[in-house]
Amino acid sequence: MSNYCCDIFLIFVSASIEESIHNGIDVVVDRYIYSGCVYSAAKHNPSLDLAWARHPEVGLPRPDVCVFLDLSPAEAATRGGWGGERYEKSELQDRVRNLFDTIKASPDGDEFITVDAGRSIDEVATDIWKVVSSVRQKVQQGNLPLRKVTEV
């Protein structure tokens, strides 16, 4: 995809997200900005660091919250099917975890909430719901204005 096509796509996605938000629709996105940046930067391409991978996201609506489901590598390896996907390799996952830690320590880190995903499905779901409910309440009260991804 050319840069021009990427730019048009991002403008469309950004406008669609903003329109939904302004119409009072909650937008939930799986693997939005940070996941793409981290997985791109984790591939050991020396010219593609985290800042470079983040650059195409500039101007997109910033999430109000990023729920980070934390699962130890040892626990992940015990779950059925782990390792079947090309990104499910220990070395890559270690780099991904370190890059997420870098983001969580940056100014973007204020929107990260870490949930221990090594517990039961019900416990994890309850914690996620508490986080989402709290953020949703702040948005409805007008305490969380729409922010945009900016240059670092």
Summary of the structure (lengths in Angstrom):
residues: 152
radius of gyration: 16.7
end to end distance: 24.9
largest distance: 44.6
contacts: 341
relative contact order: 0.15
helix: 55%
strand: 8%
